[in-house]
C-alpha cells in the first residue's frame, strides 16, 4: 500500500517540497492530488533525509499547500514499447498525440537508460545514404555514428532534418530500418510541418515521432530525448532494426535544463547552464552506437541552433567534444538561396573513412572527396583574393578555381528538398565538376581512377 503524504511545506515555481518522507528515491514518479480533486504527476528531483523536492509536470497553479496529498509510486518514468509504435505520434511523455489508441505495450522500460559500454561497442563501418550530396559525398554518415547538425536561428535545419528522416537508408542490405524523431520546444507550425511531411511522403510508416511543443513543460522537454532513445534502443537491440534518431532542437533541451537548475538554486556554470551539462549531454549521446554480436544499431543526429551563430557557445562546444564531427549550416550560403546551405569546409565526419570505398560506396569516393575539398577551399581563397585585389589580379588557374567554387555551390551543394540523390549520382556530379581542371591539377586522385572516370561521365 502506497503512503499518502499531507506534508507539502512550500512551493517554488514548478517545484513542491514534501516533508517527513520515508524510502523515497531520486527520479521516482509522484502523484499530487490537489485540494479540488485534480491530479497531476511529478518527478523527484532531489531527496534529503526527510524532504523530497518534486517537479510537477503540468505546473503548480491552483495547488493548496494545506489540502494537497502526495503519493510516491515507487518507479521512475517509463515508456511502454511495442512494434505498434511505428507510424505513431506521441508527446514528450510517450502519450499518443495523433488521436490513435494507447499502445498495447510489450513491456515497460525506464527511460533513464545507460550509455553503451565502450568494451561492448562495435566500430561504425557501414555507409548510410541520406540522399544529400554535401553529407553523402563529403561528410559521410556511418551507421552507429553521432553526427550533429549545427544551425542558427532562421536556417532551414527543420527541413534538412525532415529530408534526412525521409530519405535515409542503409545500402546493400535488405535490413529493417526505422526513424525515431524527437522534437523539443518546437512551435505548433513546426510540429504540423513534421507530422504532415512524414504522412504525405509515407515515411511515417517506418517512423516514431515524439513531439514536445514550446508551450509545454520543461520537465517534458527533458524527458523527450530519453523517450526517443529508449524507443530506439528497443527497436535496435531487441527487434534488430537499424534506427536513425534525430533530436531537434537540443538548444531547447539545454534551456529546459537551465530552467530546472535555476529553480533548484544550483550554482550555475558557463552562461548560466548547470555545471553538469557536459555529463547530461554525454548520457544522451553515448546511448547511440552498435553493440558487438547484435545486428541492430542506433545512429544519432542531434540538431542544435547556435545562439548568435557562436560555435564556442557551451551547447555546440560540448556537443562537438562528445560526438564524431559536425555538419555546419552557413548563413552566407542561405542568403545566396542555396539549399541545403551546408558549409562543407568547417564540417567534419571523423568516421567517414570507415564508411566509404569499394563495397560500401564506390572505390573512387575517398579520392574524389579529398580533391573536391581541396579545389573548393582554393576556390574560396581565390574569391576572397579577388575581393581585395580585383578580378584582374588573379592568375588564369585562380580564375578557374574561382569558377569551380561557384559551380560547386550551384551544382553539388544545391539540390531540391525532395531530391534524393544516390551516392553514384553524387560522385558523378563531383567528377563532372573536376573535369573543368586539367589532369595535372588533380593531384589527390589516383591515376587508375582518373583513367576510369575523368571526362568519361
C-alpha positions as CSV (number, residue, x, y, z in Angstrom):
1,X,0.0,0.0,0.0
2,X,1.4,3.4,-1.1
3,X,1.6,6.1,1.6
4,X,-0.1,9.4,1.1
5,X,1.6,12.5,2.5
6,X,-0.2,15.6,3.6
7,X,3.1,17.3,4.3
8,X,3.6,19.8,1.4
9,X,5.6,22.6,3.1
10,X,6.2,25.1,0.3
11,X,6.0,25.7,-3.5
12,X,8.7,27.5,-5.7
13,X,7.6,27.8,-9.3
14,X,7.0,24.2,-10.6
15,X,8.7,22.7,-7.5
16,X,6.9,21.3,-4.5
17,X,8.7,20.4,-1.1
18,X,7.3,17.4,0.7
19,X,8.5,16.8,4.3
20,X,8.6,13.8,6.6
21,X,9.0,11.3,3.8
22,X,10.3,7.7,4.0
23,X,12.0,5.5,1.4
24,X,11.7,8.0,-1.5
25,X,14.2,7.7,-4.3
26,X,15.7,10.1,-6.8
27,X,13.8,10.1,-10.1
28,X,10.7,8.4,-8.6
29,X,7.3,9.4,-10.0
30,X,4.9,11.3,-7.6
31,X,1.2,11.7,-7.9
32,X,-0.1,15.0,-6.4
33,X,-3.8,15.3,-5.7
34,X,-4.9,18.9,-5.3
35,X,-7.5,20.1,-2.8
36,X,-10.1,20.2,-5.6
37,X,-9.5,16.5,-6.6
38,X,-7.4,17.5,-9.6
39,X,-4.5,15.0,-10.0
40,X,-1.1,15.9,-11.6
41,X,2.1,13.9,-11.9
42,X,5.7,14.9,-10.9
43,X,9.2,13.6,-10.6
44,X,11.5,13.6,-7.6
45,X,14.5,15.9,-8.4
46,X,16.2,15.8,-5.0
47,X,16.0,13.8,-1.8
48,X,17.4,14.5,1.6
49,X,16.8,12.5,4.9
50,X,13.2,13.5,5.2
51,X,12.4,16.1,2.5
52,X,11.7,15.4,-1.2
53,X,11.8,18.1,-4.0
54,X,9.2,17.2,-6.6
55,X,8.9,18.9,-10.0
56,X,5.2,18.9,-11.1
57,X,4.9,18.2,-14.9
58,X,1.9,20.4,-15.6
59,X,2.9,23.2,-13.2
60,X,1.7,24.1,-9.7
61,X,-1.0,26.7,-10.4
62,X,-4.0,26.1,-8.1
63,X,-2.3,23.8,-5.6
64,X,-3.3,24.2,-2.0
65,X,-0.4,23.6,0.4
66,X,-2.7,22.5,3.3
67,X,-5.1,20.2,1.4
68,X,-2.8,18.6,-1.3
69,X,-1.9,14.9,-1.0
70,X,1.3,13.4,-2.4
71,X,1.8,9.7,-3.2
72,X,5.2,8.3,-4.4
73,X,4.7,5.5,-6.9
74,X,8.0,3.6,-6.3
75,X,9.2,3.8,-10.0
76,X,10.7,6.2,-12.5
77,X,9.3,7.5,-15.8
78,X,8.7,4.5,-18.1
79,X,7.8,4.0,-21.7
80,X,5.6,1.2,-22.8
81,X,7.1,-0.2,-26.0
82,X,6.0,-2.4,-28.9
83,X,6.3,-2.6,-32.7
84,X,2.9,-0.9,-32.9
85,X,4.7,2.4,-32.1
86,X,5.9,2.6,-35.7
87,X,3.7,5.0,-37.6
88,X,2.5,6.8,-34.5
89,X,3.0,10.3,-33.0
90,X,3.5,10.8,-29.2
91,X,4.0,13.7,-26.9
92,X,7.2,14.1,-24.8
93,X,5.9,11.6,-22.2
94,X,5.0,8.9,-24.7
95,X,1.3,9.6,-24.7
96,X,-0.5,9.3,-28.1
97,X,-0.8,12.7,-29.8
98,X,-2.3,11.6,-33.1
99,X,-5.8,10.7,-31.8
100,X,-5.0,7.0,-32.0
101,X,-5.4,4.4,-29.2
102,X,-3.0,3.7,-26.4
103,X,-0.2,1.3,-27.3
104,X,-0.6,-2.3,-26.1
105,X,2.9,-2.4,-24.5
106,X,5.0,-5.5,-24.9
107,X,7.0,-4.2,-21.9
108,X,7.6,-1.0,-19.9
109,X,11.2,0.3,-19.9
110,X,12.6,3.1,-17.7
111,X,13.7,6.0,-19.8
112,X,16.9,6.9,-17.9
113,X,18.9,4.3,-19.8
114,X,22.7,3.8,-19.8
115,X,25.5,4.9,-22.1
116,X,26.8,1.9,-24.1
117,X,29.8,0.1,-22.5
118,X,32.9,1.0,-24.6
119,X,34.1,-2.6,-24.4
120,X,30.8,-3.8,-25.9
121,X,30.8,-1.3,-28.8
122,X,31.3,-2.4,-32.4
123,X,33.1,0.1,-34.6
124,X,30.9,2.1,-37.0
125,X,31.7,1.0,-40.5
126,X,28.6,1.0,-42.8
127,X,27.5,3.8,-45.0
128,X,24.1,5.4,-44.5
129,X,22.8,7.2,-47.6
130,X,20.9,10.4,-46.8
131,X,20.4,11.5,-50.4
132,X,22.1,14.8,-49.7
133,X,25.3,15.2,-51.6
134,X,27.0,17.6,-49.1
135,X,26.7,14.9,-46.5
136,X,27.0,11.6,-48.5
137,X,29.8,12.9,-50.7
138,X,32.0,14.9,-48.3
139,X,30.9,14.3,-44.7
140,X,29.6,10.8,-44.8
141,X,27.3,9.5,-42.1
142,X,28.2,6.0,-40.9
143,X,25.9,3.5,-39.2
144,X,26.3,3.9,-35.4
145,X,27.8,7.4,-35.6
146,X,26.8,10.5,-33.7
147,X,26.9,13.4,-36.2
148,X,25.2,16.6,-35.1
149,X,23.9,19.5,-37.3
150,X,25.0,22.9,-36.1
151,X,22.5,25.5,-37.3
152,X,21.4,29.1,-36.5
153,X,18.1,30.9,-36.0
154,X,16.2,31.2,-39.2
155,X,18.2,28.5,-41.1
156,X,16.3,25.5,-42.6
157,X,17.5,22.8,-40.2
158,X,14.0,21.5,-39.7
159,X,13.6,20.9,-43.5
160,X,17.0,19.2,-43.6
161,X,16.2,17.0,-40.6
162,X,12.9,16.0,-42.2
163,X,14.6,15.3,-45.5
164,X,17.2,13.1,-43.9
165,X,14.4,11.3,-42.0
166,X,12.6,10.6,-45.2
167,X,15.5,9.6,-47.4
168,X,18.0,7.8,-45.1
169,X,18.7,4.2,-45.9
170,X,21.4,1.5,-45.4
171,X,22.7,0.4,-48.8
172,X,23.4,-3.1,-49.9
173,X,21.3,-5.0,-47.4
174,X,17.6,-5.6,-47.1
175,X,17.5,-4.9,-43.4
176,X,14.8,-3.3,-41.3
177,X,15.3,0.4,-41.0
178,X,13.4,2.9,-38.7
179,X,13.5,6.6,-37.8
180,X,12.8,7.9,-34.3
181,X,12.2,11.6,-34.4
182,X,12.3,13.7,-31.1
183,X,11.3,17.3,-31.3
184,X,11.8,19.6,-28.3
185,X,10.4,23.1,-27.8
186,X,9.1,23.4,-31.3
187,X,6.2,25.6,-32.4
188,X,2.8,24.3,-33.4
189,X,3.5,25.2,-37.0
190,X,6.8,23.2,-36.9
191,X,5.1,20.2,-35.4
192,X,2.4,20.3,-38.1
193,X,5.2,20.5,-40.7
194,X,7.0,17.4,-39.4
195,X,3.8,15.4,-39.0
196,X,2.3,16.3,-42.4
197,X,5.6,15.8,-44.1
198,X,6.1,12.3,-42.7
199,X,2.5,11.4,-43.5
200,X,2.4,12.9,-47.1
201,X,5.6,11.1,-48.1
202,X,4.8,7.8,-46.5
203,X,7.8,8.0,-44.2
204,X,5.5,7.8,-41.2
205,X,5.1,4.0,-41.7
206,X,8.7,3.4,-40.5
207,X,8.9,6.3,-38.0
208,X,8.1,7.0,-34.4
209,X,7.6,10.7,-33.6
210,X,7.9,12.3,-30.1
211,X,6.7,16.0,-30.1
212,X,7.2,18.5,-27.3
213,X,5.7,21.9,-28.1
214,X,7.1,25.2,-26.9
215,X,4.2,25.9,-24.5
216,X,4.6,22.5,-22.7
217,X,6.5,21.9,-19.5
218,X,10.3,22.0,-19.1
219,X,10.3,18.6,-17.5
220,X,8.6,17.1,-20.5
221,X,11.2,18.7,-22.7
222,X,13.9,17.0,-20.6
223,X,12.1,13.6,-20.9
224,X,11.6,13.8,-24.7
225,X,15.1,12.8,-26.0
226,X,15.1,10.0,-23.3
227,X,11.8,8.7,-24.6
228,X,13.1,8.8,-28.2
229,X,16.3,6.9,-27.3
230,X,14.5,4.4,-25.2
231,X,12.2,3.6,-28.1
232,X,15.3,3.4,-30.4
233,X,17.1,1.0,-28.0
234,X,14.1,-1.3,-28.0
235,X,13.8,-1.3,-31.9
236,X,17.6,-1.6,-32.4
237,X,18.7,-4.1,-29.7
238,X,15.6,-6.1,-29.2
239,X,14.0,-6.1,-32.7
240,X,17.3,-5.9,-34.6
241,X,16.5,-2.8,-36.6
242,X,18.8,-0.1,-37.9
243,X,17.5,3.1,-36.2
244,X,18.2,6.7,-37.1
245,X,17.4,9.0,-34.2
246,X,17.0,12.7,-35.0
247,X,16.7,15.1,-32.0
248,X,15.8,18.7,-32.7
249,X,16.4,21.2,-31.1
250,X,19.0,20.3,-28.4
251,X,19.3,24.0,-27.6
252,X,15.7,24.0,-26.3
253,X,16.5,20.9,-24.2
254,X,19.5,22.6,-22.7
255,X,17.4,25.7,-21.9
256,X,15.0,23.5,-20.1
257,X,17.9,22.0,-18.1
258,X,19.0,25.6,-17.2
259,X,15.4,26.5,-16.1
260,X,15.2,23.5,-13.8
261,X,18.7,24.1,-12.4
262,X,17.8,27.7,-11.6
263,X,14.6,26.6,-9.9
264,X,16.7,24.3,-7.7
265,X,19.0,27.2,-6.9
266,X,22.1,25.3,-8.2
267,X,25.3,27.1,-8.7
268,X,25.4,28.0,-12.4
269,X,28.3,27.1,-14.8
270,X,29.1,28.7,-18.2
271,X,26.5,31.2,-19.3
272,X,24.1,30.1,-16.6
273,X,23.9,26.5,-17.7
274,X,24.3,23.8,-15.0
275,X,27.8,22.6,-14.4
276,X,26.8,19.0,-15.3
277,X,25.7,20.0,-18.8
278,X,28.5,18.0,-20.4
279,X,27.7,14.9,-18.3
280,X,24.0,15.2,-19.1
281,X,24.5,15.5,-22.9
282,X,27.0,12.6,-22.8
283,X,24.5,10.3,-21.1
284,X,22.2,11.0,-24.1
285,X,24.6,10.9,-27.0
286,X,26.5,7.9,-25.8
287,X,23.4,5.7,-25.9
288,X,23.9,5.6,-29.7
289,X,26.1,3.1,-31.5
290,X,26.5,-0.5,-32.3
291,X,26.8,-3.5,-29.9
292,X,29.0,-6.5,-30.7
293,X,27.1,-9.6,-31.9
294,X,23.9,-7.6,-32.2
295,X,22.7,-6.8,-35.7
296,X,20.8,-3.6,-34.8
297,X,22.3,-0.1,-34.4
298,X,21.4,3.4,-33.4
299,X,22.7,6.3,-35.4
300,X,22.2,9.7,-33.9
301,X,21.8,13.2,-35.5
302,X,21.2,15.9,-32.8
303,X,20.2,19.2,-34.3
304,X,21.0,22.4,-32.4
305,X,20.7,26.1,-33.1
306,X,23.9,28.0,-32.0
307,X,22.9,31.2,-30.2
308,X,24.2,34.2,-32.2
309,X,25.8,31.6,-34.6
310,X,28.5,31.2,-31.9
311,X,30.4,27.8,-32.2
312,X,32.1,28.5,-28.9
313,X,28.7,28.6,-27.0
314,X,28.6,25.8,-24.4
315,X,26.0,23.7,-26.2
316,X,27.8,23.3,-29.6
317,X,31.1,23.3,-27.9
318,X,30.3,20.4,-25.5
319,X,28.4,18.6,-28.3
320,X,31.5,18.7,-30.5
321,X,33.6,17.1,-27.8
322,X,31.2,14.2,-27.4
323,X,30.2,13.5,-31.0
324,X,32.2,12.3,-34.0
325,X,32.1,15.5,-36.1
326,X,29.5,18.1,-37.1
327,X,27.6,19.4,-40.1
328,X,27.5,23.2,-40.1
329,X,24.9,25.3,-41.8
330,X,26.1,28.5,-43.4
331,X,24.1,31.8,-43.3
332,X,26.1,33.1,-46.3
333,X,25.0,30.1,-48.4
334,X,21.4,30.5,-47.2
335,X,21.5,34.2,-48.3
336,X,22.6,33.0,-51.8
337,X,19.4,30.9,-51.9
338,X,21.3,27.6,-51.8
339,X,19.5,24.6,-50.2
340,X,20.8,22.8,-48.2
341,X,23.2,25.6,-47.0
342,X,25.8,23.1,-45.7
343,X,29.3,24.7,-45.3
344,X,31.4,21.7,-46.1
345,X,34.8,23.2,-45.2
346,X,34.3,23.5,-41.4
347,X,32.0,20.5,-41.3
348,X,33.6,17.2,-40.4
349,X,32.7,13.5,-40.1
350,X,35.5,11.8,-38.2
351,X,34.3,8.3,-39.2
352,X,33.8,9.0,-42.9
353,X,36.9,7.0,-44.0
354,X,35.4,3.9,-42.3
355,X,32.1,4.0,-44.3
356,X,33.3,4.7,-47.8
357,X,35.2,2.8,-50.5
358,X,34.8,-0.3,-52.5
359,X,31.9,-2.5,-51.4
360,X,30.4,0.4,-49.4
361,X,30.0,3.3,-51.7
362,X,32.5,3.3,-54.7
363,X,36.2,2.8,-55.0
364,X,36.9,6.4,-56.1
365,X,34.9,8.0,-53.2
366,X,37.9,8.9,-51.0
367,X,40.0,10.4,-53.8
368,X,37.0,12.4,-55.2
369,X,36.1,13.7,-51.7
370,X,39.7,14.9,-51.0
371,X,40.0,16.5,-54.4
372,X,36.7,18.3,-54.1
373,X,37.6,19.6,-50.7
374,X,41.0,20.9,-51.9
375,X,39.6,22.6,-55.0
376,X,36.7,24.2,-53.2
377,X,39.0,25.5,-50.5
378,X,41.3,27.0,-53.0
379,X,38.4,28.4,-55.0
380,X,37.1,30.2,-51.9
381,X,40.6,31.7,-51.3
382,X,40.7,32.9,-54.9
383,X,37.3,34.6,-54.5
384,X,38.5,36.3,-51.3
385,X,41.6,37.5,-53.1
386,X,39.5,38.9,-56.0
387,X,37.5,41.0,-53.5
388,X,40.7,42.5,-52.1
389,X,42.8,42.9,-55.3
390,X,40.2,42.7,-58.0
391,X,39.5,40.0,-60.6
392,X,42.3,41.2,-62.9
393,X,44.9,40.3,-60.3
394,X,44.0,36.6,-60.4
395,X,46.1,34.2,-62.5
396,X,44.3,32.0,-65.1
397,X,44.4,29.0,-62.8
398,X,43.0,31.0,-59.9
399,X,40.1,32.2,-62.1
400,X,39.5,28.5,-62.9
401,X,39.3,27.7,-59.2
402,X,37.0,30.7,-58.6
403,X,34.7,29.4,-61.3
404,X,34.8,25.9,-59.8
405,X,33.8,27.3,-56.4
406,X,30.6,28.9,-57.9
407,X,29.7,25.8,-59.9
408,X,30.4,23.5,-56.9
409,X,27.9,25.5,-54.8
410,X,25.3,25.7,-57.6
411,X,25.5,22.1,-58.8
412,X,26.9,19.9,-56.0
413,X,25.6,21.6,-52.8
414,X,22.3,22.9,-54.2
415,X,19.6,20.3,-54.6
416,X,15.8,20.1,-54.1
417,X,14.2,19.5,-50.8
418,X,12.6,16.3,-52.2
419,X,15.6,15.4,-54.4
420,X,17.0,12.0,-53.3
421,X,20.5,11.5,-54.9
422,X,22.2,8.2,-54.9
423,X,25.8,8.1,-53.9
424,X,26.7,7.2,-57.5
425,X,24.9,10.4,-58.7
426,X,26.7,12.5,-56.1
427,X,30.2,11.1,-57.1
428,X,29.3,11.6,-60.9
429,X,28.5,15.3,-60.2
430,X,31.8,15.6,-58.5
431,X,33.7,14.1,-61.5
432,X,31.8,16.5,-63.9
433,X,32.9,19.5,-61.8
434,X,36.5,18.2,-61.6
435,X,36.6,17.9,-65.4
436,X,37.0,21.7,-65.7
437,X,40.6,21.3,-64.5
438,X,43.5,19.9,-66.5
439,X,44.5,16.4,-65.3
440,X,47.8,17.7,-63.8
441,X,45.8,19.8,-61.3
442,X,44.0,16.8,-59.8
443,X,46.9,15.7,-57.6
444,X,44.8,13.9,-55.0
445,X,43.2,11.4,-57.4
446,X,45.0,8.2,-58.3
447,X,45.8,7.6,-61.9
448,X,43.7,4.5,-62.1
449,X,40.6,6.5,-61.2
450,X,41.5,9.4,-63.5
451,X,41.7,7.0,-66.4
452,X,38.4,5.4,-65.5
453,X,36.3,8.4,-64.6
454,X,37.9,11.7,-65.8
455,X,35.9,13.2,-68.7
456,X,34.0,9.8,-69.0
457,X,30.7,10.9,-67.4
